[in-house]
Amino acid sequence: MMEHDFFRALADPTRRTIFEKLAAGSMNASALRQGMEISQPAMSQHLAVLRAARLVRERKEGRFVNYEVDPDGLALIAQWLAKYRAYWPARIDALKLLLKDMDQ
């Protein structure tokens, strides 16, 4: 998987809504559709994109399929963010210094 896949998957507002619903807990596609004006085929396509980005996984329970957030996908996002974690404190310190200089 490429880093930008999870960003591309979450760039769509409908997929973000689906992901946020799943962050609250596992549910099937019918439950995910509640409160959304989306067809079953469209929901299936959105879930396929989220699965391909490794943000969502499916778990079969009998004849039902439940979806849940994939912790491995979240780990990929955390790894990507970790690369930039060291960058921000230095930038914020520089901004603080600049603002302090502007006040004087």
Biopython code that builds the backbone (N, CA, C, O; Angstrom):
import numpy as np
from Bio.PDB.StructureBuilder import StructureBuilder

atoms = [
    (1, "MET", "N", (0.832, -1.185, 0.000)),
    (1, "MET", "CA", (0.000, 0.000, 0.000)),
    (1, "MET", "C", (0.874, 1.245, 0.000)),
    (1, "MET", "O", (1.914, 1.288, 0.658)),
    (2, "MET", "N", (0.454, 2.225, -0.723)),
    (2, "MET", "CA", (1.176, 3.480, -0.769)),
    (2, "MET", "C", (0.583, 4.423, 0.273)),
    (2, "MET", "O", (-0.598, 4.338, 0.611)),
    (3, "GLU", "N", (1.417, 5.314, 0.770)),
    (3, "GLU", "CA", (0.983, 6.229, 1.820)),
    (3, "GLU", "C", (-0.254, 7.033, 1.447)),
    (3, "GLU", "O", (-1.121, 7.275, 2.287)),
    (4, "HIS", "N", (-0.333, 7.441, 0.202)),
    (4, "HIS", "CA", (-1.431, 8.318, -0.178)),
    (4, "HIS", "C", (-2.765, 7.587, -0.312)),
    (4, "HIS", "O", (-3.797, 8.243, -0.455)),
    (5, "ASP", "N", (-2.782, 6.262, -0.271)),
    (5, "ASP", "CA", (-4.036, 5.518, -0.408)),
    (5, "ASP", "C", (-5.009, 5.843, 0.718)),
    (5, "ASP", "O", (-6.200, 6.026, 0.468)),
    (6, "PHE", "N", (-4.519, 5.918, 1.962)),
    (6, "PHE", "CA", (-5.457, 6.200, 3.045)),
    (6, "PHE", "C", (-5.940, 7.643, 2.980)),
    (6, "PHE", "O", (-7.070, 7.927, 3.376)),
    (7, "PHE", "N", (-5.104, 8.568, 2.488)),
    (7, "PHE", "CA", (-5.559, 9.939, 2.323)),
    (7, "PHE", "C", (-6.596, 10.034, 1.214)),
    (7, "PHE", "O", (-7.597, 10.737, 1.353)),
    (8, "ARG", "N", (-6.361, 9.333, 0.125)),
    (8, "ARG", "CA", (-7.316, 9.336, -0.982)),
    (8, "ARG", "C", (-8.644, 8.729, -0.512)),
    (8, "ARG", "O", (-9.713, 9.231, -0.857)),
    (9, "ALA", "N", (-8.573, 7.665, 0.263)),
    (9, "ALA", "CA", (-9.797, 7.018, 0.749)),
    (9, "ALA", "C", (-10.583, 7.954, 1.662)),
    (9, "ALA", "O", (-11.809, 8.016, 1.577)),
    (10, "LEU", "N", (-9.892, 8.676, 2.525)),
    (10, "LEU", "CA", (-10.573, 9.549, 3.475)),
    (10, "LEU", "C", (-10.875, 10.933, 2.913)),
    (10, "LEU", "O", (-11.510, 11.746, 3.585)),
    (11, "ALA", "N", (-10.431, 11.211, 1.698)),
    (11, "ALA", "CA", (-10.708, 12.513, 1.079)),
    (11, "ALA", "C", (-12.191, 12.670, 0.753)),
    (11, "ALA", "O", (-12.704, 13.788, 0.694)),
    (12, "ASP", "N", (-12.872, 11.555, 0.544)),
    (12, "ASP", "CA", (-14.295, 11.590, 0.217)),
    (12, "ASP", "C", (-15.113, 11.766, 1.500)),
    (12, "ASP", "O", (-14.926, 11.000, 2.446)),
    (13, "PRO", "N", (-16.011, 12.750, 1.557)),
    (13, "PRO", "CA", (-16.782, 12.977, 2.784)),
    (13, "PRO", "C", (-17.670, 11.798, 3.180)),
    (13, "PRO", "O", (-17.863, 11.549, 4.370)),
    (14, "THR", "N", (-18.205, 11.078, 2.212)),
    (14, "THR", "CA", (-19.033, 9.912, 2.536)),
    (14, "THR", "C", (-18.186, 8.838, 3.203)),
    (14, "THR", "O", (-18.616, 8.230, 4.183)),
    (15, "ARG", "N", (-16.984, 8.598, 2.681)),
    (15, "ARG", "CA", (-16.111, 7.586, 3.286)),
    (15, "ARG", "C", (-15.651, 8.022, 4.676)),
    (15, "ARG", "O", (-15.501, 7.191, 5.571)),
    (16, "ARG", "N", (-15.427, 9.324, 4.856)),
    (16, "ARG", "CA", (-15.063, 9.798, 6.204)),
    (16, "ARG", "C", (-16.199, 9.541, 7.180)),
    (16, "ARG", "O", (-15.965, 9.140, 8.320)),
    (17, "THR", "N", (-17.426, 9.769, 6.737)),
    (17, "THR", "CA", (-18.586, 9.516, 7.594)),
    (17, "THR", "C", (-18.672, 8.036, 7.943)),
    (17, "THR", "O", (-18.915, 7.682, 9.097)),
    (18, "ILE", "N", (-18.475, 7.178, 6.960)),
    (18, "ILE", "CA", (-18.500, 5.730, 7.194)),
    (18, "ILE", "C", (-17.401, 5.348, 8.181)),
    (18, "ILE", "O", (-17.642, 4.590, 9.121)),
    (19, "PHE", "N", (-16.203, 5.870, 7.969)),
    (19, "PHE", "CA", (-15.073, 5.564, 8.849)),
    (19, "PHE", "C", (-15.355, 6.031, 10.280)),
    (19, "PHE", "O", (-15.057, 5.318, 11.238)),
    (20, "GLU", "N", (-15.925, 7.218, 10.422)),
    (20, "GLU", "CA", (-16.249, 7.744, 11.751)),
    (20, "GLU", "C", (-17.308, 6.888, 12.443)),
    (20, "GLU", "O", (-17.232, 6.658, 13.650)),
    (21, "LYS", "N", (-18.294, 6.418, 11.679)),
    (21, "LYS", "CA", (-19.300, 5.523, 12.268)),
    (21, "LYS", "C", (-18.645, 4.231, 12.759)),
    (21, "LYS", "O", (-18.967, 3.732, 13.837)),
    (22, "LEU", "N", (-17.729, 3.702, 11.961)),
    (22, "LEU", "CA", (-17.068, 2.457, 12.341)),
    (22, "LEU", "C", (-16.102, 2.658, 13.505)),
    (22, "LEU", "O", (-15.825, 1.718, 14.249)),
    (23, "ALA", "N", (-15.595, 3.864, 13.665)),
    (23, "ALA", "CA", (-14.714, 4.148, 14.798)),
    (23, "ALA", "C", (-15.479, 3.997, 16.118)),
    (23, "ALA", "O", (-14.882, 3.741, 17.163)),
    (24, "ALA", "N", (-16.804, 4.157, 16.057)),
    (24, "ALA", "CA", (-17.638, 3.996, 17.247)),
    (24, "ALA", "C", (-17.940, 2.537, 17.530)),
    (24, "ALA", "O", (-18.353, 2.196, 18.638)),
    (25, "GLY", "N", (-17.739, 1.669, 16.544)),
    (25, "GLY", "CA", (-17.991, 0.248, 16.751)),
    (25, "GLY", "C", (-18.335, -0.471, 15.463)),
    (25, "GLY", "O", (-18.695, 0.143, 14.458)),
    (26, "SER", "N", (-18.216, -1.768, 15.516)),
    (26, "SER", "CA", (-18.470, -2.636, 14.367)),
    (26, "SER", "C", (-19.943, -2.602, 13.971)),
    (26, "SER", "O", (-20.823, -2.562, 14.831)),
    (27, "MET", "N", (-20.207, -2.617, 12.661)),
    (27, "MET", "CA", (-21.591, -2.698, 12.188)),
    (27, "MET", "C", (-21.636, -3.208, 10.755)),
    (27, "MET", "O", (-20.628, -3.207, 10.048)),
    (28, "ASN", "N", (-22.820, -3.644, 10.337)),
    (28, "ASN", "CA", (-22.979, -4.135, 8.973)),
    (28, "ASN", "C", (-23.334, -2.981, 8.043)),
    (28, "ASN", "O", (-23.580, -1.862, 8.493)),
    (29, "ALA", "N", (-23.356, -3.259, 6.755)),
    (29, "ALA", "CA", (-23.580, -2.216, 5.753)),
    (29, "ALA", "C", (-24.956, -1.568, 5.911)),
    (29, "ALA", "O", (-25.100, -0.363, 5.700)),
    (30, "SER", "N", (-25.954, -2.347, 6.276)),
    (30, "SER", "CA", (-27.296, -1.778, 6.456)),
    (30, "SER", "C", (-27.306, -0.769, 7.597)),
    (30, "SER", "O", (-27.905, 0.299, 7.479)),
    (31, "ALA", "N", (-26.653, -1.099, 8.686)),
    (31, "ALA", "CA", (-26.576, -0.170, 9.821)),
    (31, "ALA", "C", (-25.777, 1.071, 9.441)),
    (31, "ALA", "O", (-26.106, 2.179, 9.865)),
    (32, "LEU", "N", (-24.738, 0.889, 8.650)),
    (32, "LEU", "CA", (-23.936, 2.030, 8.209)),
    (32, "LEU", "C", (-24.746, 2.986, 7.348)),
    (32, "LEU", "O", (-24.531, 4.197, 7.387)),
    (33, "ARG", "N", (-25.665, 2.451, 6.581)),
    (33, "ARG", "CA", (-26.475, 3.274, 5.669)),
    (33, "ARG", "C", (-27.521, 4.105, 6.401)),
    (33, "ARG", "O", (-28.029, 5.077, 5.843)),
    (34, "GLN", "N", (-27.849, 3.745, 7.626)),
    (34, "GLN", "CA", (-28.875, 4.488, 8.361)),
    (34, "GLN", "C", (-28.456, 5.941, 8.539)),
    (34, "GLN", "O", (-27.343, 6.237, 8.973)),
    (35, "GLY", "N", (-29.367, 6.834, 8.198)),
    (35, "GLY", "CA", (-29.097, 8.260, 8.304)),
    (35, "GLY", "C", (-28.331, 8.832, 7.121)),
    (35, "GLY", "O", (-28.022, 10.023, 7.091)),
    (36, "MET", "N", (-28.028, 7.987, 6.154)),
    (36, "MET", "CA", (-27.301, 8.433, 4.960)),
    (36, "MET", "C", (-28.164, 8.149, 3.736)),
    (36, "MET", "O", (-28.833, 7.118, 3.666)),
    (37, "GLU", "N", (-28.146, 9.043, 2.798)),
    (37, "GLU", "CA", (-28.857, 8.800, 1.549)),
    (37, "GLU", "C", (-27.865, 8.209, 0.561)),
    (37, "GLU", "O", (-27.265, 8.916, -0.249)),
    (38, "ILE", "N", (-27.710, 6.905, 0.651)),
    (38, "ILE", "CA", (-26.725, 6.207, -0.172)),
    (38, "ILE", "C", (-27.286, 4.832, -0.517)),
    (38, "ILE", "O", (-27.888, 4.172, 0.330)),
    (39, "SER", "N", (-27.092, 4.409, -1.739)),
    (39, "SER", "CA", (-27.597, 3.100, -2.164)),
    (39, "SER", "C", (-26.680, 1.994, -1.644)),
    (39, "SER", "O", (-25.534, 2.241, -1.266)),
    (40, "GLN", "N", (-27.203, 0.791, -1.633)),
    (40, "GLN", "CA", (-26.396, -0.353, -1.202)),
    (40, "GLN", "C", (-25.170, -0.545, -2.104)),
    (40, "GLN", "O", (-24.076, -0.783, -1.592)),
    (41, "PRO", "N", (-25.325, -0.446, -3.452)),
    (41, "PRO", "CA", (-24.129, -0.579, -4.299)),
    (41, "PRO", "C", (-23.076, 0.504, -4.018)),
    (41, "PRO", "O", (-21.878, 0.224, -4.022)),
    (42, "ALA", "N", (-23.528, 1.728, -3.776)),
    (42, "ALA", "CA", (-22.581, 2.809, -3.470)),
    (42, "ALA", "C", (-21.874, 2.532, -2.147)),
    (42, "ALA", "O", (-20.670, 2.761, -2.028)),
    (43, "MET", "N", (-22.613, 2.042, -1.154)),
    (43, "MET", "CA", (-22.008, 1.706, 0.138)),
    (43, "MET", "C", (-20.953, 0.617, -0.062)),
    (43, "MET", "O", (-19.869, 0.688, 0.518)),
    (44, "SER", "N", (-21.263, -0.376, -0.869)),
    (44, "SER", "CA", (-20.307, -1.452, -1.139)),
    (44, "SER", "C", (-19.037, -0.915, -1.785)),
    (44, "SER", "O", (-17.934, -1.356, -1.461)),
    (45, "GLN", "N", (-19.195, 0.037, -2.697)),
    (45, "GLN", "CA", (-18.025, 0.624, -3.358)),
    (45, "GLN", "C", (-17.177, 1.419, -2.365)),
    (45, "GLN", "O", (-15.950, 1.331, -2.379)),
    (46, "HIS", "N", (-17.828, 2.184, -1.517)),
    (46, "HIS", "CA", (-17.087, 2.958, -0.516)),
    (46, "HIS", "C", (-16.350, 2.029, 0.454)),
    (46, "HIS", "O", (-15.197, 2.276, 0.808)),
    (47, "LEU", "N", (-17.018, 0.973, 0.872)),
    (47, "LEU", "CA", (-16.363, 0.019, 1.775)),
    (47, "LEU", "C", (-15.187, -0.674, 1.089)),
    (47, "LEU", "O", (-14.175, -0.961, 1.729)),
    (48, "ALA", "N", (-15.316, -0.938, -0.198)),
    (48, "ALA", "CA", (-14.215, -1.561, -0.938)),
    (48, "ALA", "C", (-12.993, -0.641, -0.976)),
    (48, "ALA", "O", (-11.861, -1.104, -0.839)),
    (49, "VAL", "N", (-13.219, 0.649, -1.159)),
    (49, "VAL", "CA", (-12.106, 1.609, -1.165)),
    (49, "VAL", "C", (-11.453, 1.662, 0.215)),
    (49, "VAL", "O", (-10.226, 1.667, 0.324)),
    (50, "LEU", "N", (-12.266, 1.701, 1.263)),
    (50, "LEU", "CA", (-11.721, 1.728, 2.626)),
    (50, "LEU", "C", (-10.966, 0.445, 2.954)),
    (50, "LEU", "O", (-9.945, 0.485, 3.640)),
    (51, "ARG", "N", (-11.461, -0.692, 2.469)),
    (51, "ARG", "CA", (-10.748, -1.966, 2.688)),
    (51, "ARG", "C", (-9.433, -1.974, 1.930)),
    (51, "ARG", "O", (-8.415, -2.410, 2.467)),
    (52, "ALA", "N", (-9.437, -1.500, 0.690)),
    (52, "ALA", "CA", (-8.214, -1.478, -0.122)),
    (52, "ALA", "C", (-7.147, -0.586, 0.509)),
    (52, "ALA", "O", (-5.953, -0.851, 0.373)),
    (53, "ALA", "N", (-7.581, 0.476, 1.202)),
    (53, "ALA", "CA", (-6.655, 1.373, 1.882)),
    (53, "ALA", "C", (-6.258, 0.837, 3.258)),
    (53, "ALA", "O", (-5.484, 1.463, 3.982)),
    (54, "ARG", "N", (-6.798, -0.324, 3.602)),
    (54, "ARG", "CA", (-6.532, -0.989, 4.880)),
    (54, "ARG", "C", (-7.000, -0.178, 6.082)),
    (54, "ARG", "O", (-6.421, -0.267, 7.165)),
    (55, "LEU", "N", (-8.049, 0.609, 5.885)),
    (55, "LEU", "CA", (-8.623, 1.368, 6.981)),
    (55, "LEU", "C", (-9.783, 0.623, 7.631)),
    (55, "LEU", "O", (-10.127, 0.874, 8.786)),
    (56, "VAL", "N", (-10.381, -0.295, 6.877)),
    (56, "VAL", "CA", (-11.542, -1.055, 7.346)),
    (56, "VAL", "C", (-11.324, -2.519, 7.005)),
    (56, "VAL", "O", (-10.755, -2.851, 5.965)),
    (57, "ARG", "N", (-11.779, -3.379, 7.886)),
    (57, "ARG", "CA", (-11.744, -4.811, 7.604)),
    (57, "ARG", "C", (-13.137, -5.375, 7.841)),
    (57, "ARG", "O", (-13.960, -4.796, 8.550)),
    (58, "GLU", "N", (-13.370, -6.528, 7.221)),
    (58, "GLU", "CA", (-14.678, -7.158, 7.392)),
    (58, "GLU", "C", (-14.528, -8.443, 8.182)),
    (58, "GLU", "O", (-13.506, -9.128, 8.126)),
    (59, "ARG", "N", (-15.587, -8.742, 8.920)),
    (59, "ARG", "CA", (-15.615, -9.958, 9.729)),
    (59, "ARG", "C", (-16.973, -10.611, 9.503)),
    (59, "ARG", "O", (-18.017, -10.011, 9.756)),
    (60, "LYS", "N", (-16.937, -11.850, 9.023)),
    (60, "LYS", "CA", (-18.186, -12.559, 8.739)),
    (60, "LYS", "C", (-18.674, -13.245, 10.008)),
    (60, "LYS", "O", (-17.924, -13.914, 10.718)),
    (61, "GLU", "N", (-19.952, -13.050, 10.259)),
    (61, "GLU", "CA", (-20.626, -13.705, 11.386)),
    (61, "GLU", "C", (-21.871, -14.370, 10.825)),
    (61, "GLU", "O", (-22.900, -13.721, 10.632)),
    (62, "GLY", "N", (-21.773, -15.661, 10.566)),
    (62, "GLY", "CA", (-22.866, -16.370, 9.927)),
    (62, "GLY", "C", (-23.042, -15.853, 8.514)),
    (62, "GLY", "O", (-22.099, -15.853, 7.723)),
    (63, "ARG", "N", (-24.251, -15.412, 8.196)),
    (63, "ARG", "CA", (-24.479, -14.893, 6.849)),
    (63, "ARG", "C", (-24.341, -13.367, 6.783)),
    (63, "ARG", "O", (-24.565, -12.756, 5.738)),
    (64, "PHE", "N", (-23.972, -12.772, 7.908)),
    (64, "PHE", "CA", (-23.795, -11.326, 7.964)),
    (64, "PHE", "C", (-22.319, -10.953, 7.895)),
    (64, "PHE", "O", (-21.448, -11.711, 8.323)),
    (65, "VAL", "N", (-22.061, -9.783, 7.355)),
    (65, "VAL", "CA", (-20.701, -9.244, 7.297)),
    (65, "VAL", "C", (-20.691, -7.945, 8.090)),
    (65, "VAL", "O", (-21.423, -7.004, 7.782)),
    (66, "ASN", "N", (-19.854, -7.912, 9.110)),
    (66, "ASN", "CA", (-19.678, -6.695, 9.894)),
    (66, "ASN", "C", (-18.365, -6.043, 9.510)),
    (66, "ASN", "O", (-17.389, -6.719, 9.181)),
    (67, "TYR", "N", (-18.354, -4.743, 9.556)),
    (67, "TYR", "CA", (-17.165, -3.967, 9.223)),
    (67, "TYR", "C", (-16.670, -3.281, 10.477)),
    (67, "TYR", "O", (-17.451, -2.914, 11.355)),
    (68, "GLU", "N", (-15.354, -3.112, 10.547)),
    (68, "GLU", "CA", (-14.751, -2.439, 11.685)),
    (68, "GLU", "C", (-13.468, -1.747, 11.237)),
    (68, "GLU", "O", (-12.902, -2.076, 10.195)),
    (69, "VAL", "N", (-13.027, -0.797, 12.026)),
    (69, "VAL", "CA", (-11.776, -0.100, 11.724)),
    (69, "VAL", "C", (-10.642, -1.108, 11.844)),
    (69, "VAL", "O", (-10.598, -1.904, 12.782)),
    (70, "ASP", "N", (-9.739, -1.065, 10.894)),
    (70, "ASP", "CA", (-8.581, -1.969, 10.889)),
    (70, "ASP", "C", (-7.430, -1.294, 11.639)),
    (70, "ASP", "O", (-6.899, -0.289, 11.166)),
    (71, "PRO", "N", (-7.039, -1.826, 12.796)),
    (71, "PRO", "CA", (-5.954, -1.200, 13.563)),
    (71, "PRO", "C", (-4.625, -1.155, 12.801)),
    (71, "PRO", "O", (-3.810, -0.263, 13.037)),
    (72, "ASP", "N", (-4.404, -2.099, 11.900)),
    (72, "ASP", "CA", (-3.168, -2.084, 11.112)),
    (72, "ASP", "C", (-3.119, -0.855, 10.201)),
    (72, "ASP", "O", (-2.060, -0.260, 10.000)),
    (73, "GLY", "N", (-4.270, -0.490, 9.659)),
    (73, "GLY", "CA", (-4.334, 0.707, 8.828)),
    (73, "GLY", "C", (-4.100, 1.967, 9.635)),
    (73, "GLY", "O", (-3.450, 2.902, 9.168)),
    (74, "LEU", "N", (-4.633, 1.990, 10.848)),
    (74, "LEU", "CA", (-4.398, 3.139, 11.714)),
    (74, "LEU", "C", (-2.924, 3.242, 12.075)),
    (74, "LEU", "O", (-2.396, 4.344, 12.222)),
    (75, "ALA", "N", (-2.260, 2.106, 12.218)),
    (75, "ALA", "CA", (-0.825, 2.109, 12.516)),
    (75, "ALA", "C", (-0.044, 2.723, 11.365)),
    (75, "ALA", "O", (0.949, 3.416, 11.589)),
    (76, "LEU", "N", (-0.485, 2.476, 10.131)),
    (76, "LEU", "CA", (0.179, 3.079, 8.975)),
    (76, "LEU", "C", (0.065, 4.603, 8.991)),
    (76, "LEU", "O", (1.016, 5.311, 8.662)),
    (77, "ILE", "N", (-1.108, 5.094, 9.378)),
    (77, "ILE", "CA", (-1.291, 6.540, 9.482)),
    (77, "ILE", "C", (-0.397, 7.095, 10.584)),
    (77, "ILE", "O", (0.239, 8.135, 10.409)),
    (78, "ALA", "N", (-0.348, 6.405, 11.714)),
    (78, "ALA", "CA", (0.497, 6.847, 12.827)),
    (78, "ALA", "C", (1.973, 6.865, 12.430)),
    (78, "ALA", "O", (2.711, 7.767, 12.825)),
    (79, "GLN", "N", (2.401, 5.880, 11.656)),
    (79, "GLN", "CA", (3.795, 5.852, 11.183)),
    (79, "GLN", "C", (4.072, 7.034, 10.267)),
    (79, "GLN", "O", (5.136, 7.648, 10.349)),
    (80, "TRP", "N", (3.134, 7.353, 9.407)),
    (80, "TRP", "CA", (3.319, 8.479, 8.498)),
    (80, "TRP", "C", (3.419, 9.776, 9.298)),
    (80, "TRP", "O", (4.281, 10.614, 9.031)),
    (81, "LEU", "N", (2.537, 9.934, 10.275)),
    (81, "LEU", "CA", (2.555, 11.146, 11.093)),
    (81, "LEU", "C", (3.834, 11.246, 11.925)),
    (81, "LEU", "O", (4.321, 12.348, 12.177)),
    (82, "ALA", "N", (4.377, 10.113, 12.351)),
    (82, "ALA", "CA", (5.583, 10.106, 13.175)),
    (82, "ALA", "C", (6.768, 10.736, 12.442)),
    (82, "ALA", "O", (7.646, 11.330, 13.069)),
    (83, "LYS", "N", (6.790, 10.607, 11.124)),
    (83, "LYS", "CA", (7.878, 11.197, 10.343)),
    (83, "LYS", "C", (7.917, 12.716, 10.504)),
    (83, "LYS", "O", (8.983, 13.326, 10.418)),
    (84, "TYR", "N", (6.771, 13.313, 10.733)),
    (84, "TYR", "CA", (6.681, 14.765, 10.796)),
    (84, "TYR", "C", (6.581, 15.299, 12.217)),
    (84, "TYR", "O", (6.590, 16.511, 12.432)),
    (85, "ARG", "N", (6.485, 14.404, 13.179)),
    (85, "ARG", "CA", (6.345, 14.805, 14.577)),
    (85, "ARG", "C", (7.534, 15.654, 15.032)),
    (85, "ARG", "O", (7.342, 16.624, 15.766)),
    (86, "ALA", "N", (8.736, 15.317, 14.622)),
    (86, "ALA", "CA", (9.934, 16.061, 15.025)),
    (86, "ALA", "C", (9.975, 17.443, 14.366)),
    (86, "ALA", "O", (10.589, 18.363, 14.904)),
    (87, "TYR", "N", (9.346, 17.592, 13.240)),
    (87, "TYR", "CA", (9.354, 18.840, 12.488)),
    (87, "TYR", "C", (8.577, 19.943, 13.205)),
    (87, "TYR", "O", (9.034, 21.085, 13.251)),
    (88, "TRP", "N", (7.421, 19.622, 13.762)),
    (88, "TRP", "CA", (6.526, 20.645, 14.284)),
    (88, "TRP", "C", (7.025, 21.370, 15.516)),
    (88, "TRP", "O", (6.863, 22.589, 15.568)),
    (89, "PRO", "N", (7.616, 20.733, 16.507)),
    (89, "PRO", "CA", (8.087, 21.511, 17.672)),
    (89, "PRO", "C", (9.078, 22.610, 17.280)),
    (89, "PRO", "O", (9.007, 23.719, 17.811)),
    (90, "ALA", "N", (9.991, 22.318, 16.367)),
    (90, "ALA", "CA", (10.958, 23.333, 15.939)),
    (90, "ALA", "C", (10.244, 24.483, 15.223)),
    (90, "ALA", "O", (10.596, 25.647, 15.413)),
    (91, "ARG", "N", (9.255, 24.161, 14.411)),
    (91, "ARG", "CA", (8.520, 25.203, 13.687)),
    (91, "ARG", "C", (7.701, 26.061, 14.657)),
    (91, "ARG", "O", (7.617, 27.278, 14.493)),
    (92, "ILE", "N", (7.109, 25.438, 15.648)),
    (92, "ILE", "CA", (6.317, 26.193, 16.630)),
    (92, "ILE", "C", (7.232, 27.081, 17.468)),
    (92, "ILE", "O", (6.891, 28.226, 17.764)),
    (93, "ASP", "N", (8.399, 26.551, 17.849)),
    (93, "ASP", "CA", (9.364, 27.371, 18.596)),
    (93, "ASP", "C", (9.801, 28.571, 17.773)),
    (93, "ASP", "O", (9.921, 29.676, 18.302)),
    (94, "ALA", "N", (10.039, 28.363, 16.486)),
    (94, "ALA", "CA", (10.434, 29.465, 15.607)),
    (94, "ALA", "C", (9.307, 30.492, 15.500)),
    (94, "ALA", "O", (9.566, 31.696, 15.477)),
    (95, "LEU", "N", (8.068, 30.028, 15.434)),
    (95, "LEU", "CA", (6.933, 30.935, 15.368)),
    (95, "LEU", "C", (6.815, 31.736, 16.665)),
    (95, "LEU", "O", (6.579, 32.944, 16.630)),
    (96, "LYS", "N", (6.978, 31.072, 17.800)),
    (96, "LYS", "CA", (6.931, 31.774, 19.088)),
    (96, "LYS", "C", (7.994, 32.871, 19.145)),
    (96, "LYS", "O", (7.718, 33.984, 19.593)),
    (97, "LEU", "N", (9.202, 32.557, 18.692)),
    (97, "LEU", "CA", (10.292, 33.519, 18.687)),
    (97, "LEU", "C", (9.962, 34.701, 17.773)),
    (97, "LEU", "O", (10.199, 35.856, 18.127)),
    (98, "LEU", "N", (9.415, 34.398, 16.599)),
    (98, "LEU", "CA", (9.031, 35.444, 15.672)),
    (98, "LEU", "C", (7.974, 36.348, 16.276)),
    (98, "LEU", "O", (8.072, 37.571, 16.176)),
    (99, "LEU", "N", (6.965, 35.762, 16.899)),
    (99, "LEU", "CA", (5.904, 36.557, 17.517)),
    (99, "LEU", "C", (6.438, 37.405, 18.669)),
    (99, "LEU", "O", (6.027, 38.550, 18.856)),
    (100, "LYS", "N", (7.349, 36.833, 19.426)),
    (100, "LYS", "CA", (7.959, 37.577, 20.538)),
    (100, "LYS", "C", (8.742, 38.762, 19.989)),
    (100, "LYS", "O", (8.657, 39.862, 20.534)),
    (101, "ASP", "N", (9.501, 38.554, 18.921)),
    (101, "ASP", "CA", (10.261, 39.639, 18.295)),
    (101, "ASP", "C", (9.335, 40.715, 17.728)),
    (101, "ASP", "O", (9.657, 41.902, 17.760)),
    (102, "MET", "N", (8.205, 40.297, 17.220)),
    (102, "MET", "CA", (7.252, 41.268, 16.665)),
    (102, "MET", "C", (6.618, 42.136, 17.760)),
    (102, "MET", "O", (6.275, 43.295, 17.526)),
    (103, "ASP", "N", (6.468, 41.559, 18.951)),
    (103, "ASP", "CA", (5.869, 42.293, 20.073)),
    (103, "ASP", "C", (6.817, 43.364, 20.618)),
    (103, "ASP", "O", (6.372, 44.339, 21.224)),
    (104, "GLN", "N", (8.104, 43.186, 20.405)),
    (104, "GLN", "CA", (9.067, 44.136, 20.993)),
    (104, "GLN", "C", (9.253, 45.349, 20.164)),
    (104, "GLN", "O", (10.029, 46.233, 20.529)),
]
sb = StructureBuilder()
sb.init_structure("model")
sb.init_model(0)
sb.init_chain("A")
sb.init_seg("    ")
for serial, (resi, resn, name, xyz) in enumerate(atoms, 1):
    if name == "N":
        sb.init_residue(resn, " ", resi, " ")
    sb.init_atom(name, np.array(xyz, "f"), 0.0, 1.0, " ", f" {name:<3s}", serial, name[0])
structure = sb.get_structure()
